[in-house]
């Protein structure tokens, strides 16, 4: 079945992703970054990316309302994105992670669009800034 399609890089990323989600302060983005580029799906088009971002904001508003009604603090947008993809797929954990990789790759590919850049910043999906070459001097 689907397990036959799980490559060693995907298996390692799945394990890292599951561990990060189990920890409230876990770095799930590091697991996603393991699959970006050649190992991951190609970026979506800008219109597709905007549609996904819009849908995520809609789902986040609903989740915030439910958390508020339950007397709980809402999750951060960064945490919500990971949790949304971890439970939103009926096709299994590997497919969920691949969808999340596609989103992160697409968001990073389309930061020239203000709406995507604003989402990327709010959800903390941009890569960590590389240290400047002159920082050691």
N, C-alpha and C positions, 0 to 999 in steps of 0.2 A: 504494500500500500504506500501511503505517503511517507512512511518512515524511510523507505529506500531512497528518497530524494534528498535526505538530510546529509549534506556534505560535512566533513570535519570542521571547516570554518563556521558553518551554520550551527552545528552542534555546540561548539565552544561559545558562540555568541548567544545561543539559547540559554545555556547554563549561566552565563554572565548576566543576561537579562533577568532571568528568574531570581537570581541571587540579589540583584540590585532592586527589584521590585519588592522583595521580602524585607528589605531594609528601608525604613522611611527616608533615610538620607543617602540611599544607594545611588550610584551614578549609572543609570540605565543608558545614558547617551553614549558612554564608552562602549557598551555592547553593540549598539547600533553602528557606531563608527568602525567596528571591526568588519562590517559588511559593506560599507560605502565604497564606491568606486567599482573596480572590475568585478568584485564578488557580489555586488548588489544589483537590484533592478535599475534601469535607466530612469532619469528624472521624468516626472509628468510634465505636460505642457503648462504654461502659465495659467490658462483658464481652468484646467483641471486642478491645479494647485490651489487657486483661489476658491474653487468650489469646496475642496476638502477643508481649507482653513475656515471658511464660512460655516460649514457643518460642524466643525469642532467647537467653534465659539457658541453655536446654538446648543450643542450637547453640554458644554461647560456651564452655560447659564442654567440649564435644567438641573444639572448635578449640584450647582451652588444652591438652588432653591430647595432641593431635597435635603442637602446637608443642613441648611438653615432651619428647615422645618423639624429636623431631627435634633436640633440644638448642637450641631457639630460644626467645626470650622470647615470651610470649603477647601478642597485641595488646591495647591498651586497649579497654574496652567501647565507648568513643566511636568508635574506629577500626573495631572489629569490626562495629558496626551498619552503617556506611557500606559496608564491604567485603561484608558479607552481602547487602545489597540490590543491590549492583552486580553480583553473580554469581548471585543466587538466581532471577532472572527469565528464563524462556525467551522472553518476549515482547519483549525488547529494552531498550535503555538508557532510553528515554522512560518505558516502563511501570515499570521498576525505580525510577526517580527519583520517579515519581508515588506509588508504594507507600511510599517513604521519606518523602515529603512528608506523606502520609496518617498515617504513624506519628508523626512529629514533631508535627503538628497535633493528633492524638488525645491524645498524651501531655500536651501543653500544656493541652488542654481538660479533662483529668481529673486534674489534680494534687491535687484534693480527696481522692482515694483514696491512702492512704499508699503502697501498693505501686507505684502509678504514679509518685508523687513521688520515691520512693527510686530507682526505675529512671532517671527523668529526671535526677536529681542524679548518679547513678553514671555515666551515659552522657553527661553534659554536654550535655543537649538543651534546657535551659531558655534563654530569651533572656538576653542579657547585661543586667545590671542597668542601668537608665537612671540617669544621674547625678542626684543630688538637686538640686532647684531652688535650694536654698540653698547649694550647694557653692561658687558664685562669690562669695558675700557675704563 
